[in-house]
Amino acid sequence: MIVKFLKPAVTFAAVFYNLNKVDGARAELMKAANFGIAGALTTMKMQDYFNYLDMVTSLNKRIEFPQLHVAISGKGRLYDKNSLSLIAEGWLKEMGYGNQPYLLVFHKDTDNNHLHIVSTRIDRDGKKISSGYERKRSRIAIENVLGYNMAIKYKFSTKAQFLMVLETLGYLGKDPDEVKVLERAARYKPDKKRAAEIRLLFEQNKTSPAIGSLLKEKYNIDLLFHGADGQKPYGYSIVDHERRIVFKGSEVMELKELLSVTEFNWAPASDKNERSENLANFSNTYIPPVMIADDVDDQQIHGMRRRRQKKARTNTR
């Protein structure tokens, strides 16, 4: 994911740029937050948003470029409008803009889904929101929001397992730095002692039909089953949040043995509802198979990356 600080401006021209796209059905206003009582009680127009931001900014006339205009972009359609909105809100909070008036506008007219943020760098006390080391802090902020900085602390052996950690922790990240993830995965060493401890937990709780929920609530362990929708799982993984380790299920107990040890009865294929209910009781999460034309702002966001990639390919022989 890319966070791009767009061209500084003396006024809030970005309000008109983004909302004109909304009027032209090329964008969608996802949220207008913290615009005071006017925003809560009335339907504000473009000029109203502009005037409100300008009013807050007038408390400090020393700042030459008070407009904050940022684009958050994912690759292709990897992130939908709702995910981008949640990510943008998290980023704003991390950067100190959570209480500022802001607009979130989703753009859907390019090859890459992206969202624009428009706000002011001046708070209601007339103080400037810190911009020190802004780009560095922005990278850290977006990785915090996406969960990458947390998930990278786990021990895992594949990128897929890294993504499982994100899923179980409730983060929205889908496009981590692959080099960093694979470097971390390459350092993975099986923890046989912990695997034996988890195996013992399976055996000790074999009489519980809801072993997945029990392991989660009591030991902070997630069971993730893999398979095609509506079919018996072909494998599973274990995310041990207590020790921050991801195990392939077979490192602890083969799937066939696990299902027999726990007295889990797989419903007949014809009874899909019963099968789904059984699996829901047994497992915390059932997931599908896991493999162990641009507008100006889109070009501005992705152009540099494309040039770097092209140069890298040219220099690799």
N, C-alpha and C positions, 0 to 999 in steps of 0.2 A: 504494500500500500504506500502511496505517495502523498505527502502533505506539502503543498506548494503555497508559499506566501506570494500573492499576486501583486501587481504593480501598486506602489503607494499612491495615495491620492489626497489632495487637500480637502475635498468634499466627499460626500457619500454617493459618488456616481455608481458604485456597485449595486446600490438599491435599484436604480432604474435599469441597469444592465440585466440583472437577474429577474426582476419582476416583469420586465417587458418580454422576457422569454416565457415566463409563466402565462402571460396574456396570449402569447403566440402558440401555446400548447407544446412548447419545446422544453418546458421545465415544470416543476411542481413545488409549490411552497409547502414544505413539510412542517415547519414550525416557526412561529414568531413569539419569542419569549422575553419576558421582563420589560415590556413596554408600558408598564404602569396601568393605571385604571382605564386609560383610553383603549389599550389593547385588550383589556378584559371585558369591556362593556360595549365596544363598537367594532364594526368592521373597518379596519384601517386600509387606507389606500397608499399607493406608492409615496405620494408627497407626505403623508402622515408619518410613515416610517422614517423618511428622510428628515423631516422636521424634528422628530423626537431624538434621533441620534445626534442631530446638529445641536439641539438644546442641551443635551448632556455634555457634549463636547465643548460647548461655549464656556463651561466652568474653568477651562484651562486653555488659554489662547496661545500658550508658548509652544505647543506641539504643532509642528509644521504639517505632518501627515497623520491625522488622527484616525483615518479609516483602517479597520482591520478587514482584509479581504483574503480569504484562504480557500483553497480547493483541496478536497480530500478525494482521492481517486483510487479505485481498485482496478485490477486487470479484467477487461471484458465485462461479463455479467456476474463475476464472482460474488459481488456484494449487491444486494437489492437496496431499494430506497429506504426501507425501514432499518436495515442493518447499518447503512451509512449514517442515518440520522442518529442512531444510538451511539455510534462511534464518534460522531462529531460532538455530541453533547459531552461524552466522556473526555474528549480531547480539550474542549473548552474549560472544563472544570480543572483538569490537570494544569492548564496554562494560566489559570487565574481569571478566566472570563465567565465562569459559571453564573455569576449574578449580573452580568452585563446584559443590556438589551441586544438581542441578536436575531438574525434571520437564517434559516436553514433552507436552501433551495436545491432540490434534486434535479440534475440535468440528465435527460434521457435521449439526447439527440446526437450522441457520438458512439464510437465503438466501445468506449470504456465508461461504465456507470461512474458518475462522480457527483459530489455535492459541494455547494459553495456556502461559506459562512461569511456573513457581513455583520460587523459590530464596530464599536468604538473603542479606542485605546484609552479613553478617559473614563474614570469611574464617577459615581455620583458625589464623591467628595472632592472632585476636581483633580484627583491624583492620576498619574499615568500608570497603567498596568505595566509591570516590568517587562522589558524587551531584552534584557541582558542574556546573552548566549541563546537567543531565541530559537535559532534553527536546531541547535544541539538539544535544547530542552524539548523542542517539538518532536524530534525523533524518539527521545526517551518516552515522552508522553504517549505517542501513538502506540509504541510497543507495550507500554503499561496497559493501555485500554484494550488492545487486542489480546493481551495475555501472554505475549511472547517472553517478557522478562520473568514471568512467574514459571511458565512451563519449561523454560530452558534449565531450570534448577533441578528438574527431575532426571532420573536415569532412564534412558530408553535406547532401543537398538535400531529403530527405523523412523522415518519421517511420519509414517502413518501412526505410530505410537505417540509421537509428539502431538499430532492433531487430536488423538484421543484424550490426551491430558487437557487440552484446551476445551474440548467438548464437555468433559466431566466437570470441569471447573466453571463452566457457563460462559466462557469467553467467545467472541465472535471471529477471532482471527482465523484466516484460511490461507494466507500467503506469506509464511515466515521466510526469513533469509535462509535459503536452502543450504548454502555453504556452512553457515553457523550450525544449523540443525544436524547436518550430516557429520560435521566435525565432532559434535557432542555425541552423536550416535556411535561413532567409531571408537569412542573411549568406553563404551558399555562393557561391563563385566558381570556375568551372572552372580547374583547374591544367593548362593545355595542355602545358606542358613535361613535367610528370610523366606525363601521359597518353601522350605520345610516347615516353618512356623505357620505359613498360610495354609499349607496342605493339612496341617493338624487342625486348623480352624474349620476347614471343610469337613473333616471327619468328626469333629466334636459337635458340629451343628447339623449333622446329616438328617436328623429327624425334623428339621424345620423346612416346610414347603416354601417359605419365603426367605430362603437363605441369602438371596441378593440384598434384600432390604435390611436384614439383620447385620450382614457384614458392613453395609454402609453406615448404619446408625451406630453400631457398637465399636467398629474398628476402622471406620473411614476408608473402606476398600470398595471400589467399584468393579463390578463384573460387566464386561461388554461382550455380547455375543454377535458373531458375524455370520451372515447368510442372506440369501435372496428372500425377498418379502414373501411371507406365507409358507416358507419351507423350513425344515429343521436346520438349525445352525450347523455349519461345518467346522466352526472353531470359536475360540473366545480369547479375550485378553483380560488382564487384571491390572487395575490402576490402584496402587497402594499409596494413598495420599499421606499416610502416617510416616512412611519412610521415603516417599517421593521416588518410587520405582514403578516402571511398567514391565510386567511380565507377559510373555507369550503364555497362554494357558498351559501348553504342554510342558513348560518349565516347572510347573507346580503339580498338575494332575491332568492326564489325558481327558479329553472331553467325554469320551464314552464312560470312563471310570467315574468322572464327576457326576454325570447324570444318574448313574446307578448308586453311587454312594449317598446321594442326597434324597433318594426316594422320589425323585422328580419323574412324574409320569407324562410322557409326551403324548398329546392327544392325536387321534387318527387324522390323517391329512384331510379327510372330508369335513371334519369339525373345526373349521378355521377359528370360530369365536372362542371355543374352549381352549384350543391350542394357544391363541394369543393371550388369553387370561392366565393360563398356566405359566407361560413364559414371562409375563409381566410380574407375576408373583415371585418367580424364581430369580429373575435378573433385574438389575437396575436399569439397564439400557439395552435395547436391541437395535443394532445398526446394520445398514446394508453392507455388501461385500467391501472389504477394505484391502486394497492392494498395498501385501506386506511389500469510417470516414470522418474526419476530425474537424471540430470547430476550433476557434483560435485558442480557447483556454485549454482544451484537451491537448493540442499541439504543444502549448507552453509547458504543460505538466509532464508529458511523456517524451517530448522531443529529445531532451538531453539523454534520457535513458536509452532511446533508440540509437542515438549517435554513438554512445559508449559501447553498446552491444555490437554495432556494425564494425567499429574500430577493433574490438576484441576479436571478432571473427576474422577480420582481415589480417591481424597479426599472428593468428594461430595457424601454423602449418605443420 
